[in-house]
Amino acid sequence: MRIVIALGGNAMTSSDGRARPEDQAQAVAQAAELVADLVVAGHDVLLTHGNGPQVGNLLLKNELSASVVPPVPLDWCGAQTQATIGALMLSALDGALTRRGSDRRSAALVSRTLVDAADPGFTDPTKPIGRYLPEDEARVLIEHGQHFVEVPDRGWRRVVASPEPLECLDGPAADTLLAQGYLVVCSGGGGIPTVRRDDGSLSGIEAVIDKDLTAALIARQTSADVLVIATDVDSAVTDWGTAHARPIGEVTVAEMRAISRDQGFAAGSMGPKVEAVTRFAEQTGGTGIITSLSRIAQAIEGHLGTRVVPDPPVPR
Ligand SMILES: NC(=O)OP(=O)(O)O
């Protein structure tokens, strides 16, 4: 089976969201053991990852040191997070595969995602990045032109432009590596936002793409059977945060769209995860899963997690 797994950037930080190197290395090492188990079981795996906390930290470092070293644009920060997290993942994955006696190896691609320069996401920033701030600190930065949203129980978080992903430009290379037996790390942080200019040339553009939506795209482009969005809960739930909260198990595309319409899921959080797995099931006929990292194998076998499956054919 060909499986695409999306690992959240928040899963690679401590609860304070600071993304210390040791927290990230530990989280990646844990994830690598579980992913290696799937590879040894005979699956082809493409792993993608978030970068919200990491790209926010890099952007802030750029801004703080701008009078000393030339700052780089946000898409360069995104590329840097792909390299750093990718390198961590390669060593962790290859180590886990070797310990299991597997001779399969991993490969990480610096990878771009095509977006439309006219996407409304450029004028309405929605993607939360970086650390959480108290309201008074956020208000000062808002006065200086930055955009923030309040995240319940966590604090205030900066938001940046986040256009829709249209095409994973390096998808064919990922497909080739998968066919050669590599465990592929690709499209980290949603991919480096890239636009095609009128003359046909490609160039980066400042934004952070939602990695769950890009995961659905790369899963489609590489003909995956299953897309797993790995997060910190076993399932998406209805009526989240209330006494009526219930886990969502196996649902069809139409059922999941109805649940989304009726109650909504948090933007920048469960919302894009639900949209990603629903799109994937709708567009490919595969299964889209939301579950926690430690439950991936059970969810793929159909035992738990939120599993979105295609609608049954309409009888004639
Ligand atoms: N780029 C992105 O969606 O990252 P997170 O999953 O860390 O928010």
PDBQT file of the ligand as one rigid body, heavy atoms in Angstrom, charges set to zero:
ROOT
HETATM    1  N1  LIG A 401       2.901  24.633   7.258  1.00  0.00    +0.000 N 
HETATM    2  C1  LIG A 401       2.080  24.091   8.206  1.00  0.00    +0.000 C 
HETATM    3  O1  LIG A 401       0.892  23.844   8.004  1.00  0.00    +0.000 OA
HETATM    4  O2  LIG A 401       2.699  23.839   9.418  1.00  0.00    +0.000 OA
HETATM    5  P1  LIG A 401       1.997  23.356  10.782  1.00  0.00    +0.000 P 
HETATM    6  O3  LIG A 401       1.338  22.055  10.531  1.00  0.00    +0.000 OA
HETATM    7  O4  LIG A 401       3.128  23.243  11.757  1.00  0.00    +0.000 OA
HETATM    8  O5  LIG A 401       1.048  24.454  11.184  1.00  0.00    +0.000 OA
ENDROOT
TORSDOF 0
